[in-house]
C-alpha cells in the first residue's frame, strides 16, 4: 500500500498539544492520577449568562442553516464596538472583520490565502505551533525568529537581513506571548509597520491573550499608525470567556487581507454556527464584568503558584499576562528530559519548551489552569523531585 501521508504532512512534527492530550488519556486509562498543567485550556466554566443566551439562540430555526461567509452582522458589529471601546480602533464591520471557527483556524488558513509556494514566513519561536504548521501546509518556507530571554522574549527585527525581508510575505507576532507570557511595547509594532511598508510584507498579530493581564492592559497592533495598511489581527473568545470548546474567533484589519482569508474559508468551511455568534456578540457587548472576574481568578492563582515554582529551583519571570509560567529547568537538562522527569516522578504534565521551537530548549511551560487545591497537590508532588 502506498504511503497515505502527503509530503506536506511529513514535514509537520506531531501537534504538540494533541500529543499531550493523548498522553494524559493513556495514563488515566492505566489508573494514574495525573495532574495536567500542560495545555492552555481554562478549567473555569463558560459564564452562565453566555450559556443562557446560547440556549435561547439555539432555538431560532433560522440559525439551523449554513451561516456562510461573513456570518452574522450582529457579531461583526459587536466586534467593531468592542475594538473601539477597548483599543480606540474603528473597524468597518462589513469589510474589516471576519468571524472564524476559533482564531487557530484563521491563523492556519492565512498562509493559503497570502503566501505563494517557496515564499518566506517569519515565525517567532518559541511560539504557537500553528504559525509554522500553517506555513508548511501552504508549501511556504518558515524562517524561525528567536525570542530570547536576554531580549525580553521580543524578536530582534533589526537583525533580520534585508534580503530575507524581500522574500517575506508574513511576519507573525504574538503579544501577550504564548508560551513566554511576555508583553510588547508599541515600539515593536512601530518597527514592524515600518519594515512591512518598506519591504512589502504583511504582519499577522495574534492577540488571543489580550484580556488576561495583571497590570496595564495590552494594546492592539491595529492601533498603530499605518498598521491597517499592512496588517491583520486575530482574536477569539476562548481565553477571555473560557469558551475554548465553542470555537469562535475573528480576524480584523486590512480589507484585502480579510478578503483573501475569507476566500480561503469559503472553500474550506461554511462558517461559525449562528447561535454561537449570537452568544459571542453578547459576551463582547455585555461581558466586561465576566472578563474582570476571570482576571481576578488568574491573578490569585499566579500570585500563589509563581513564587512556589521559584522555590523549587525553576527560573522564571513573573507573568504580567496569560495564564502561563515559562520556566527554565533546574540544572543542565533538556526540555524533553525535564518534562519526562516531572511526569514520571510527580505525575504532573507540563509542556516541554522545545516543542515550541529550538529557543525553547531548557524551558518548560506551566499552565495554571487548575484550581487552588489542584495546584497545591501539583506543588507537593513537584517538591519530591531531586534535580
ABEGO torsion letter per residue (X at the ends): XBBABBAAAAABBBBAAAAAAAAAAAAAAAGBBBBBAABBBBABBBBAAAAAAAAAAAABAAAABBAEEAEBAAAAAAAAAAAAAAAGBBBBAAAABBBBBEAAAAAAAAAAAABBBGBBBBBBOBBBAAAAAAAAAAGBBBBBBBBBAAAGGBBBAAABBAAAAAABABBBBBOBBOAAGBBBBAAAAAAAAAAAAAAGBBBBBBAAAAABBABBBBBBAAABBGAAAABBBBBBAAAAAGAAAAGBBBBBEBAAAAAAAAAAAAAABAEBBAAAAAAAAAAAAAAAAAAAAAAAAAAAAAAAAAAAAAAAGBBBBBBABEABBBBBBBEBBBAAAAAAAAAAAAGBBBBBAAAAEAAABGBBBBBBBBBAAAAAAAAAAAAABBX
